[in-house]
Amino acid sequence: MQANPETQRTGPLGWLTSTLGRILISLFVPLVTFLVLWQVFLFLRDSDAPQIVIITVAIIWGVGGVALLFYVSNWVVEQLPARWTRTLQPFVFIGPAVAIMGWYLAVPVLRTLILSFQDAISTEWVGLENYIFAFTDSRMLETFRNNLLWMVLGTSFSVGIGLLIAVLADRSRFESVYKSIIFMPMAISFVGAGVIWKFVYTFRGTGIGIEEIGLLNAVVLALGGESQPWLNIPPWNTLFLIVIMVWLQTGFAMVVLSSAIKGVPSELLEAGRIDGATEIQAFFNITIPYIRGTLITVTTTIVIFSLKLFDIVRVMTGGNNDTNVIANEFYLQRFTYQNTGRASAIAIVLLIAVTPVIINNLREFNKDRRMF
């Protein structure tokens, strides 16, 4: 077996001393770097310096501190023996992200799980009482039903309409214009969309007559119908809210699916047409199977959104008139009723509901990556 060149030059004791020295330096340098960064943080927190000075230091420290941290960490690992360097170097760059994800995701999930087994003020253990409430209370069963409607109808229409527009716009001269208009709602926040559509559905009584300020009621009256309080009529009010989700998510589905459709080899489509396939047959037997992975990814992404939906319901109805959803019920239990135990149990239930979809998304992503 060939000896290590460094061992040949310095001998075993010299090699051990050199390696130990590098390890000690590797520990000393990041420690000094951390102390410097910490002192700057204390300065920013406690300093009475002018605001412009604090802002300037914060920007320089924020950007330069992160760059310095990665540079020093990489230098530290390179001072170790080659075998250790190859093993540890990848973690220099993914380590901070994993640590942040763990601190802000894993730790809160664990803490929420513990709180879900305690009472409203987290002073006594109540076992599964909060979970029994989550699966037996009539209002909670209503939220599960509504979330199921959001998941099935909202996802189906968002993906279906997005796919249809992607196919039709792909053959249009004004493809970019159509796609820009349809994608535009994605630039609006969910709260903003809720406010916009609240004006569409508005029905206001004045006591003597009826003041119609909602766009939908104005259209209904123009067609000879009667105005309705659209957001107060269950279960139709939930369907009217789902329309907002479709309006927001169709653009996302359209853009992603359009990119996948453009990736379908023209040779496959031409071969199908030569074999006598119609455009519809080519679409369902060639295009759809080819973009299957993208279709599943888009669908599961919108499913996740529908399961944790909160903003639209909160702004439009506050969960009243049988429109409540899981995330809004969590908000009510925690911040309105001040019941930490029930709120934590609902949060865990929502996490459990979303987890299988996330796992499936990751599997599809890995499949697509292996193909390339």
Secondary structure by P-SEA (a helix, b strand, c coil): cccccccccccaaaaaaaaaaaaaaaaaaaaaaaaaaaaaaaaaacccccaaaaaaaaaaaaaaaaaaaaaaaaaaaaaccaaaaaaccccccaaaaaaaaaaacaaaaaaaaaaaaccccccccccaaaaaaacccaaaaaaaaaaaaaaaaaaaaaaaaaaaaaaaaccccaaaaaaaaaaccccccaaaaaaaaaaabbbbbcccbbbbccaaaaaaaaaccccccccccaaaaaaaaaaaaaaccaaaaaaaaaaaaaaccaaaaaaaaaacccaaaaaaacccccaaaaaaaaaaaaaaaaaaccaaaaaccccccccccaaaaaaaaccccccaaaaaaaaaaaaaaaaaaaaaaaaaaaaaaaac
